[in-house]
Amino acid sequence: MEIATKKQGGAMVVSVTGRIDAVTAPEFEKGLSAVIAAGDTVLLLDMNGLEYISSAGLRSILTTAKQLKAKEGKMLFSGLKGPVKDVFKISGFGSIFKIFETEEEALRQL
């Protein structure tokens, strides 16, 4: 798993590639916590390069969402595809979070 961040359009865009599973979820969560600790409260998670996410990854997302809620922030998602999109749909994350097809579309909604 790799995480890259860039500030764009009032949001911190966090691009994730590879897999988020029981092994990589703690690192993923720690990376997002660091972004929030640095003062960013609007996160756009670009999942275009994500191939797989496990329940541990979903738990990390929920933990981060709780941190953001406490700071009146928000989390958006873009680029979900294949099995990752299916997991979001089945888990109900699609009704909890705002999900967009592209990063540009998500940034326009801010």
N, C-alpha and C positions, 0 to 999 in steps of 0.2 A: 504494500500500500504506500502511496505517495500523496502528500498534501502540499498544495501550492496556494498561496494567498496573494490577492491584489486588491487594492482599494479602487472601487469604481462606482460612480453614480450614487454616492451616499451609502453604499453597502461595502462590506468586506466580502469579496467573492472567494470562497474556499473550494478549490477544485480537488476532487478526490479521484485517484486512479487505482486500479487493482481490486483488492478484496478487503472488506471489513468483516472480520470474524472474531472468534474468541481470543485469538492471538493479537490481532491488530486493533481491536476496539479500544483498549485502554490508551494506546498511543493516539488514536483518533480523538478520543474524548479529551485527553490532555492538551492536544493541539487546539481544539475548539475553546477550551477553558482559557488558554493563554491569549487567544484572540479577544475574548470577552474581558479578561483581566486588563488588557491593553486599552480598553475603553470602547471597543466596537460593540454596538448592540443591535445592528442590523446585519444578519448573516445570510448570504445566498450560497447555498451548497450546490455546486455544479457537479452533478453525478455522471456526466457524459462518459467518463473513463472508468466508471465503477462497474465491475463484472459481477460482483456477488456481495450480498450483505446478509449476515446472520442475525439471530435474535439479539446477540450481544451488541451488534452494531445498532440495531433499533433502540436498544436500551440506552446506548450512548447518546443517541439523538434526543431521546426523551429527557435525559439528565441535562443535556445542554439547553433544551427548550425551557426547562424549569429555571435554570440560571438566567436565561434571557428574560423570562416572564418577570422575575424578581426585579429586573432592571428596566422593565417596560420596553424590552426589545422585541425583535421578531426574527423568525427564521423562514426562509423561502427555499424552494428546491427547483432545480432545472436539469434537463438532460437525462431524465430517468428513461431507461430502456431495458428491454428483455426481462431477465429474471428479477432484476432489481425493481423494475416497474411493477411486476407481478406481486412481489413481496409487499411493496407499499400499498397496493390495492387490497390484497388479502388481509393485511394487518390493520387496515382502517386508517393508516397514516394519510391517505389521500383526502380524508374528510377532516383531519386534524390540522394539516399544514397546507399552505398554498403551494401548488406545484405547477410549473410552467414548462413548456416545450423547450424554450431556449433561454439562455442567460439574458439576452437583449430584452425579451418579452418580460421577464421577471423584473429587470431594472426599470422598465417603463412603468411598472405598477407601484413603484415606491413614491 
